[in-house]
Amino acid sequence: MFEQFLKKINGILHTNAAYNSQFGCVEQTSWIIFLKTIDNLNQNKQITIHIQTASAITTEQSVLLEEIKTSSQELVEIAQRLQQSIGKLQ
C-alpha cells in the first residue's frame, strides 16, 4: 500500500518538467509524506476531541437524568402526603 502511494507520487512528479531529477522527486515526496502525516495527526486530534466532548455530554446528561429521577420521586412523595392530608381533612 505504501509502495503504491510512493509510485503514484513519483509518477506525478516525473511528469512535471520541474522535477525531472531524482533528488527533486525525493525531496517533494518527503514533503508530501510529511504534510500528509501532519494532516492525519490533526484529523486524529479532532476525532479525539469530538469523542471526549460526546462522552462529556453523555456524563452531563446522566447527571441531569439522576437529578430528574430524584425530583420526580420527591414530587411523588409530596403528592402522597397531600393526599393523606386531604383525606384527614374530609
C-alpha positions as CSV (number, residue, x, y, z in Angstrom):
1,M,0.0,0.0,0.0
2,F,2.8,2.4,0.9
3,E,4.8,1.5,-2.1
4,Q,1.8,2.1,-4.4
5,F,1.4,5.5,-2.7
6,L,5.1,6.4,-3.4
7,K,4.9,5.1,-7.0
8,K,1.8,7.3,-7.6
9,I,3.6,10.4,-6.2
10,N,6.7,9.7,-8.2
11,G,4.7,9.2,-11.4
12,I,3.0,12.6,-10.9
13,L,6.3,14.3,-10.1
14,H,8.2,12.7,-13.1
15,T,5.5,14.0,-15.5
16,N,6.2,17.6,-14.2
17,A,9.2,19.1,-16.0
18,A,10.3,21.0,-12.9
19,Y,11.0,17.7,-11.0
20,N,12.9,15.7,-13.6
21,S,15.8,14.9,-11.3
22,Q,15.6,12.0,-8.8
23,F,16.7,14.4,-6.0
24,G,13.8,16.8,-6.7
25,C,11.3,13.9,-6.7
26,V,12.7,12.5,-3.4
27,E,12.5,15.9,-1.8
28,Q,9.0,16.6,-2.9
29,T,7.9,13.1,-2.0
30,S,9.3,13.6,1.5
31,W,7.4,16.8,1.9
32,I,4.2,15.3,0.7
33,I,4.5,12.4,3.2
34,F,5.4,14.8,6.0
35,L,2.4,17.1,5.2
36,K,0.1,14.0,4.9
37,T,1.3,12.8,8.3
38,I,0.6,16.2,9.9
39,D,-2.8,16.3,8.3
40,N,-3.6,12.8,9.7
41,L,-2.4,13.8,13.2
42,N,-4.7,16.9,13.1
43,Q,-7.7,14.7,12.0
44,N,-7.0,12.2,14.8
45,K,-6.9,15.1,17.3
46,Q,-10.2,16.4,16.1
47,I,-11.8,13.0,16.3
48,T,-10.4,12.5,19.8
49,I,-11.8,15.9,20.9
50,H,-15.2,15.0,19.4
51,I,-15.3,11.7,21.2
52,Q,-14.3,13.3,24.5
53,T,-16.9,16.0,24.0
54,A,-19.5,13.4,23.3
55,S,-18.7,11.4,26.4
56,A,-18.7,14.6,28.5
57,I,-22.2,15.4,27.2
58,T,-23.3,11.9,28.0
59,T,-21.9,12.2,31.5
60,E,-23.7,15.5,32.0
61,Q,-26.9,14.0,30.6
62,S,-26.7,11.1,33.0
63,V,-26.2,13.5,36.0
64,L,-29.2,15.5,34.9
65,L,-31.3,12.3,34.5
66,E,-30.4,11.3,38.0
67,E,-31.5,14.8,39.3
68,I,-34.8,14.5,37.4
69,K,-35.4,11.0,38.9
70,T,-34.7,12.3,42.4
71,S,-37.0,15.3,41.8
72,S,-39.7,13.0,40.4
73,Q,-39.5,10.7,43.5
74,E,-39.7,13.8,45.8
75,L,-42.8,15.0,43.9
76,V,-44.5,11.6,44.2
77,E,-43.8,11.7,48.0
78,I,-45.2,15.2,48.3
79,A,-48.3,14.2,46.3
80,Q,-48.9,11.2,48.6
81,R,-48.6,13.5,51.7
82,L,-51.1,15.9,50.2
83,Q,-53.5,13.1,49.5
84,Q,-53.1,11.9,53.1
85,S,-53.6,15.4,54.4
86,I,-56.7,15.9,52.3
87,G,-58.0,12.5,53.4
88,K,-57.6,13.6,57.1
89,L,-59.5,16.9,56.4
90,Q,-62.5,15.1,55.0
